[in-house]
Amino acid sequence: MKKIIVTGGSGFIGSNLVNFLLKRKYFVINLDKLTYSSNKLNDKIRNKKNYKLIKIDINNKNKLIKIFKKYKPKAIFNLAAETHVDRSIDGPKNFIHTNINGTFNILEALRFLQKKQIETKLIHISTDEVYGDIKKGTRSKESHKYEPSSPYSASKASADHLVKSYIRTFKLNAVISNCCNNYGPYQFPEKLIPKIITNIFNNKELPIYAKGKNSREWVHVEDHCMALFKLYLKGKNGESYNIGTGENLRNIDLVKKIIKICKTMKIKIGNKTKIKFVKDRPGHDFRYALDNKKIFKFLKWKPKIKLNDGLAITISWYLNNKKFLKNISKKNYDKRLGLNI
């Protein structure tokens, strides 16, 4: 079995990627710090012969080197990151520590493998937020300048620059992906889609920043995993690839769509379940929009799951996996964050 390391493999995208790779008979080593948003339900795969979970902070360079040396992975998917923008406003330090310093330590550990002539490919997972606010009528290409607005996006932009510098200076084999908003199973309910879904289940208000006119594009996490897999197989060393659907939707329209789908699924909409506009996030970008022609053309990747279908699948998953939510402390996602300035 080919060995692949996934850092942050107990997070939202990481959990889905680990399952994706296990189904394809790879030996997956999951390196995760197991923080507040980690997926505890992955216990069911711990006994698989082709899976290994190692609790580790990626800032522990010496331990990273030992793990990399032991397993000699063909690829490393770097998904270990602090991701919630609101939390980065309240406390930027953790984002600098994990997203920048952690990436640095992964790169240094990879240099160790390089010196030992062990061939390993890094797929560094980033975000569309590094490009900043995108004007209506345009979409950001991979060559678009970086203009991050939040401590989160700035930390991811910094990590991207570090990876690019190691590619050029030390000739590391690495590619970078910049993906639009993900949704699907195992997403922590501090994020918009699972928050709206769980609030509907619990007959609670549906909070939307400002007037809900901020525009985003969404990709189902399974489509994202396939894109990342293609980057591993065929992504060109030193290149960046945008992963997006090319379709934008305002937040208010997304929430209305979720309500409508819930109604068609005969899910009760309680009398307290109403849209409530709340104070906007500081520095909130109005629009993200990716130009995805590069990955379409060179890697032949296109999203297969349409938004309506993906939302219905996601709602059903949360409906059938309420244990996932019961295992999460509400104090980690109930309270509004990002106003402590």
Buried (B, 14 or more C-beta within 10 A) or exposed (E): EEBBBBBBBBBBBBBBBBBBBBEEEBBBBBBBBBBEBBBEBBEEBEEEEBBBBEEBBBBBBEBBBBBBEEBEBBBBBBBBBBBBBBBBBBEBEBBBBBBBBBBBBBBBBBBBBBEEEBEBBBBBBBBBBBBBBBEEEEBBBBEBEBBBBBBBBBBBBBBBBBBBEBBEEBEBBBBBBBBBBBBBBBBBBBBBBBBBBBBBBEEBEBBBBBEBEBBBBBBBBBBBBBBBBBBBEEBEEBBBBBBBBBEBBBBBEBBBBBBEBBEEEEBEEEEEBEBEEEEBBBBBBEBBBBBBEBBBEBBEBEBEBEBEEBBBBBBBBBEEEEEBBEEBEEEBBBEEBBEEE
